[in-house]
Amino acid sequence: MSLKICVAQLNYCVGDMPGNAQKIIAAARTAYQEGARLVLTPEMAICGYAAEDLFLRPSFIQACDDAVNQVARELAGLKGLTVVVGTPVHGDSGKGLRTKSVAVQQRQNAARVLREGRVIATYAKRELPNYQVFDERRYFAPGQGTCVFQAGEGDDAISIGLLICEDAWFEEPARLAQQAGAELLVVINASPFHVGKGSEREVMMRERCLATGLPLVYAHLVGGQDEIVFEGHSFALQADGALAGRAESFKENLFFAQAGRAQAAIELVADAVPLRSAEADLWDALVLGVRDYLGKNGFPGAIIGLSGGIDSALVLAIAVDALGADKVRTVMMPSPYTADISWIDAREMAERMKVRYDEISIVPEFEAFKASLAGEFKGRAEDTTEENIQARIRGVFLMALSNKFGSIVLTTGNKSEMATGYCTLYGDMAGGFAVIKDLLKTTVFRLARWRNENDPYGTGSSPIPERIITRPPSAELRADQTDQDSLPPYEVLDAILKRYMENDQSVEAVVAAGFERAVVERVARLIRINEYKRRQAPVGIRVSHRSFGKDWRYPITSKFGA
């Protein structure tokens, strides 16, 4: 005797409660036909995650309630089917708590357990994360109870202990479910991707299995939502923590696991895809992030300023894999300092990727700006002012094309540049979505080489000309310029950024690790004084555990040097 379980690892859209409900209904019907009698949807599946301050609107919560009721109503005829739907709910009292210093919304991050048209149980998340990109204590009150319900019928019935995401990272919620009679733990999740997070989750859930002696099914969200990406990677573990099955990452999937009794214990049987390289996960995260940001927000395509450098080359390759060549347009905008090889390499890459390619010289506009400002600048040598004018002319051209044709401008700045301010406000920072904003420059090089060796979406092998990867990086805003005129070598800079910015090490600790004090202090100062630029940068895809986004909240005005 056994119970077939289906994880509806689907791409839900924030705020599209009717559409999300229909996805759940369709998945449940398909799963039922395949013999499943328990369907798990991810955390907040009914409304998408994270809905941020939409959670504070009573009408939003009501729309979620209506959508859950729709799911229950339309699946009522499927005898013996149990469906777990992640949703926000009003708290027990229906009122908020407010004093002079405390304001707590009486909402809860919850799951409704549905069977044959009825809500048979509701479970509210106990542990509310408030770190990295999470801000759940702003919106939710913690749950207090435990939820154990029966799924399946007769001899097939199994007692299921339900947990929501962060609950499973702590001992007590799982232990309480076990003590309440659970034979199998199910965990519904919306846990944002960063490189290596999938393996971290499996390790932590293995601890839960070993602590409770129970098998576990982990149901995870897939899709892009603004700056965060969810990779799927749902899985099932045996009671001893051994892998029973694993779903594909970055793809919608109905992932099935068969739960059967072996003597007194529950054993799981499921298909398992192998773990992949960090580069493969990283590439798919960037592709999915671009595809969903444009698709869910209704942009018809993308425009990229193609420079002949590695950053714009990598963004182009990602965009084509995400959208297809017909939805990507490139524009080369040469200045007086653009090298011939930049033209040649940009044209060659556009041809390899089969995208539209145009050239618009900025020389006339640059000369006109200089002539208009000649009186004001009289007696002063050219400096970064003239460099920034070039970048801003390019930004104006790209935004004009975006306005006229509706496509979004994808910016091409990387994390190393964003950290140190090696970028121009209203220039190369102008655009709507920053694809590689969270990639250090050394990662940009590594990922470019990986993409040249792999063609995961069938859009063409070796898309990036070798010279783009091997030539010294340059903004080409003055004669014979290279990035290292202004920055430490990227190998040094990125190593410092990992320690100082991503892991909060002090200047002293970074120096003690072997880095030159003057260089570390300079990098720390650049990070501090360029916060005002980052606040005005487009949203971009988070792929590390610490990005310049929701999990970096520093004051612009500060004298603290760390």
N, C-alpha and C positions, 0 to 999 in steps of 0.2 A: 504494500500500500504506500502511496506517495502523494505529495502535493506539488503541483507544478506552479512555479512562481515566475512572473514576468516583471522585469524592470523596464518601465517606459522611459528609456534614456533619450529624451526628445529635446528639441530646441524651442523653448517657450519664449514668448515676447512680453516684456514688461507692459502692463496696462491693457493687454489684449485678452481680457477675460473670456469673451465669447469664443475667440479663436483658440485659446488654450484649452477651453472646455471641450471643443470639438476634437482637438488633437487627442485628449485623454479618452474621450468616448470612442474614437476610431481605433486607438491602440488597444483599449480594453476589449472591444469586439473582436479584433484580430486575435488577441491573446486567448480569449475564451474559445474561439474556434480551434486554436492550437492546443487546447486542453488545459490552459492555465486557470486556476481558481483563486489566485491572489495576484493582484497587479499593484505595483509600487510606482508612484510618481515621485519626482524629486521634491526637495524642500521648496515651498512657495511656487509649485508648478502652476497653480491656477492664475497667478498674477505675474509670474516672472520674478527674478531676483537680480539686483536689489531695487525695489521701487522707491527707496529713499523717502523724501517727505510726502510722497503720495500716501504712505502708510498713515499719515496724520489726518487725512481727509475722510470723514465719515462716509461720504458717498463712494469712496474707493473700497472701503471694507464691505459696504453693502453690495457693491457690484461683485466682489469676490464671493460673498454668501450666495448671491443669485446664481453665479456660475457653478458653484459646488452643488447647489440644488438641481441645476440643469443636468449635471453629470449623474447625480443619483437618480433623477427621474428617467433619463434616457437609457440607463443601464438596469432599470428595475426588473426587466424581464429575463435577465441572465441569471438563472437559478444557481445559487451556490457560489456566485462570484463575489469576492471581497476586493474593494479598491481603496487604496490609501492615497488621499489627495492632500498635498501640501498647500496650506492657505493661511493668511492672517485671519484672526478672529477677534471679536470684542472680548475683553476679559470678563471674569465672573460677575463683577459688580456693574460693568457697563460704564463706569465713571473713571475719570482720571484722578490721580492724587496730586494736589498742588498745595504747597506751602510757600512761605516767603523765599525759600532757598531750594526747593525741590519741585520738579515737574515731571511726573511719570505718566506716560500715556497708558491707559488701560487697554492696550492691545496685546495680543500674544502671537508669537510665531508658532503655528500649530499644524496639525494634520487631522483631517476628518477620515474616519473609517466608515466606508459605505458598503451596504449590502442590501440588494433587492429593493432599492428605493428609499432606504432609511439610513440615517446616521447612527451607527451602533456604538461609536466611541469617538472621543476627541482627546487628543494629546497635545499639550503645550510644551514647547522647548524649555528645558530647565536652565541650561547653561547658555548665556547670551554673550557672544564674543564682542569685544570692544578694543580690538587691536588691528594693526595693518589696515586693510580697507574696510573692516567691519565697524559698524556703528549701531549695533542692535539695541543697546540700552537707551538710545535716543528714542526708539520707537516702541519697544516692547517691555512688558513686565514678565518676569520669569514664571514658568509653570511650577507647580508643586507636586503634581501627581505622577502616577505610573500607569502605563497603558499596556495591558496584555489582553489579546483578543484571540478568538478561534478562527482559523481559516481552513477551508476544506470541510468535508462532511463525513460523518460516520467514522470508519477506521482511518480515513485519510486526514482527519482533522489534526491540526498542530496548533499548539499555543504559541502565539507570536508576541514577542516583546518589541515595542516600537520606540525608537529613539530618533532624534532629529540632530543631525550634523554634530555640533560642538558637544552635545551630550555624550557622544561616544568617545570623546577624548578624555573623559574623566571616569573614575571607577564607579561612583555611586549610582548614576542612572541605570547602568547595565546591571549592577548588582541587585538593585531594587526590582528590576524586571525579572531577573532570575528568581529572586525570592518570592515573587508574585506568581510563579509557575511557568515562566517562559521556557520553551524548549528550543526556540530559534530567535535570534535577534535580527531585526531589519532596521537599517539606518538610512533615512532619506536625507539628501544633502544638496547644498549649493555652495561648493567650496571653490573659490577662484584658483585658477591655474597659476603656478610659477614652475620654473624648471625644477624637476625632481619631486614635485608635490605628490604625484601619483604614488610613487614608491613610499613616501613618508606615510601616506594614508594607509597603505597596506600593512606597514610595520605597526602602526598604532592600533589598527583594528585586530591585528594578530594578538596584541597584548590583551585586548578585550576578550577575545575567544579563550585565551589561556587562563585569564582571571575568572571567567564565569563557567568554563567548560561547555560553552554553547557555540554552535556554528553561527555564521553571520552573513547576511546579504546586504551589500552596500549599493544603494541606488543613487546615481549622481546625474546632475544636470549637464547638458552640453549646449554650447552657443556663446556668442559674443554679446556683451552688454556694456556699451560705452567703453570704459578703459579696461574692463576685466573680461576674461575669457574662462569658460568652464569646459573642461575637456572630456566629460563623460568618464571613461575608465571605470565603469561600474564593475563590481567583482563579488565573488562569493568565497568564503573561507570555511574550512571544516572546524570542528570544535577544538582541534589541536593547533589551529592556526595555519594549516597547510592550504595552499591555494586550491580551490575547487573549480573556479572559472573566472574569466575576465573578458569584459566587452571591449570592442574597439574604441579607441580614443578619437575625439574630434568628429564623430559621426553619429547621426541619429541611429538608434538601435533598439530593437526589442530583444532584450537579453533574458534568456530563459535559464532557470535553475530548477532541477528536480530535487525535492526534499523527501527523502524516504527514511523509514525506520530500519535501523540495523540493531537488533536486540533492543536495548532501552534508549539508544542514542539516535540522533538525527544526522544523516549524512547527505551531502549535497553533490549533485552531478551537474556539470555545465561545461560548455566549451570555453577554452582559454586561448586568447591571442597572446603572443609573446610581448614582453616589454620591448620598447624601442629605444633608439639613441636619443640623447638630449637634443641633438640638432633636428631630428625628425619631429619631435614634439614641439620644439620651438618654431619650426617652420609652419607646422599645421596651426599652431596657436595664432601666429601672425596672419596667416591666410584667412582663418575663420573670423578673426577680429575685424579684418577689412571687409570681408563679405557681409557680415552681419551689420556692421555699422552703416554701410551704404545701403544694404538691402532693407533693413528695418526702418531706416529713416528716409527711404524713397529717392536716394540720389541715383540718377541714370548712369553715372560713370565717374571716372576719375581723371584728373589732369595732374601731370607731374612735370616739374621743371627738371629736365635732364641735362646734367652738367658735364658728363663724361667722367665723373668721379664715382667712387664706390658706393657712397650712401644712396644717391639717386638711382644707381644701377640696381642695388638690392631692393629698394622700394618698388621699382618697376617690375622686377621678377615676382615679387610677392603679389603685386596688384594684378598681374596677368594670371597667375595661378588662382587668385581669388575671384576674379571677375570675368576673365576671358579677354583676349586681345581686342575684341571689337568695342569694349567699354573703357578702354584706356587710351588716353591721348598724351603724347609727350611734346614738350616745347624746349628747344635749345635756344638760349638767349645770350649769344656771345657779346663780350665786352672787348675793349682794346687789349685786355690782358689774357684773353682766352687762347690757350695753346692750340695749335693745329691738331695735335693728337686728341684733344678733347672733342673737337668736332668729329673727327674720324671715328673715335670709339663710341660716341653717342649715337651716330648714325648706324654704326654696325650693330649695336645692341638693339636699337629699334627695329632693324631689319630682322634680326634673329627672333625677336619677340613678336614680329608681325603686327606692330602697333602703328598708329598714325604718328608721324614725326614732322614737326614744323620748326623752322628757324626764324627767329625774330631778333634782329640786332638791337642792342640797347645803346649802341654808340651815339646815334643822333640825340637821344634823350639825355644821355650822360653829359654830352658836350653842352646841351642847352641848360642843364642844371648848373654846370660849372660857370657858364657865361652869366646866368642870372645872379649867381652868388658871388661873382668875382669882386664886386665892390665891397661886399661884407667881409670877404676872406682876404682882402688885399694885405700883402706882407706876411701872410701865414703859409707855411709849407703844407703840402698835401699830407693827410694822415688817414686815420680810420674813418674820418668824416666822408671822404670821397669813396672809400671802400663801401661804406654803408649805403651811400646814395645808389651805387650799382645794385646792391641787393634789394633795395626798396623799389627800384624801377622794375626789377624782375617780379617782385611781389605784386605790384600794380598790374602788370601784364597778365599774370596768372589769375588774379582775382577778377579782372575784367572778363577773361574767357570763361571763368566759372560763372559769373553773373549772367553772361549772355547765353550760355548753353546749358546751365544747370548742373554741370558736373562739379564734384567737390575737388578742391586742391589737396593733394596728399603732400604734407611737408616731409622733408628728408633728413632732419637733424637727428643725431644720435645722443645717447645718454652722456657720453663724455663731453660733448659740446654743451648740452643743456646744463650740466653740472658747473662748468667753468665759464659760462656766458659767451662761448665762442660761437655766437650766432647773432643775428641782427633783428631787433624788434621791427615789425612791419616790413621785414625783408624776407630772408629765408625762413623766418618763423611764421610768415603769413600763410594761412591755409585753414583747412577744416579738420584734419585728422593727422596725427603724428604717428606714423606707422612704426618707426624704429626708435621712438623716444626712450625706450627702456633697454636698448641694446648698447652696451659699451662698444667702443670702436674696435677693440680686439675681437669682440664677438661678431661684429659686422664682417670683418675679414674672414673669420672662421665659417660663418654661415654662408657667405658668398662662395667659398670653396666647396662647401657641402652641396649647395644647390647646383653648382657646375658638375658635380659627380652624380647627382640624383635628379630624376624628373618625376616627382610624385604625382603630378596632375596632368602629365602628358602634353605640356605646352612647349616642350623643346629642351633638349639637353644642352649643357654648356651655354647658357644664355648670356653670361657676363664675359666679355672679352678679357683675356688674361692680363693685358696691360692695365686695365682698370684696377685690377687687384694688386698688381706689383708696383705700379708707379707711386712715388711719394704723394700722400694726400695734400691737396692745396685748394684753398678757396678761390684762387685766381682773381684776386681783386687788386693786386699790384704786381709789378714785374718780379719774376723769379720767387714768388711766395710759396712757402710750404707751411703746413700746420705747425710743424715743430719750431718755426720762428716764434710762435706765441705760446706754445704749450710744451710740457715735458713729453718725452717719447711716450706713445700711447701704452706701451707695456708697463711703464712706470706709473703713468697717470691712472690707468684703470685699476692697477693693483691697489693704489692708494684709495681710489673711490670705493672699491669693495670694502675696504677696512673702515674708512672714515664715514662714508655716507650710508652704505648698505648695512653695516654692522655696528655703527655708533662707537667705534673705537676713538679714543682721544688722540690728539696730536702726539702726545708723549708715547702712547702705545704703538702708534704707527712708526714713529722714529725708532723705538726700541726693536721693532721688527726688521730694521735694517735700511730704512729709507732716509735720504738726506733731509735734515731738518728744514733747510730753507725751501726745499721743494714741497714738503708736506705742508708747511705753514702757508706757502703761496697758494696751494690747491685749496686748503681750508678757507682762506680768505676769498678766493674766487667763488667758491660755493656760497659763502655768506652774502657777498655783495651782489650776487646775481639772482637772488630770490625774486626780485621785482620783475625780472624778465620771465622767469618760469611761471609766475602767476598769470602772465598774459599769453602763454603758449597754448596751442590747441591740445585737447585731450588726446592721449595716445595709449597704445596697448601695453598693459602691464604684464611682464613675463618674468620678473625677478621677485624676490620676497620683499624688496623695498624699492619702490619706483618714485619718481617725482610726480605724484598724483595724490590719491586719497590717503596713502600711508606716508606722506611727507607733508607735515603741517607746521612749517616754521614761520616765525614773524619776518616781515620784510625789514622792519626797523628793529635792529638789535645790535648791541655792542659786545655780545658774548662771542668769544672766538673759539670755544670748545678746545 
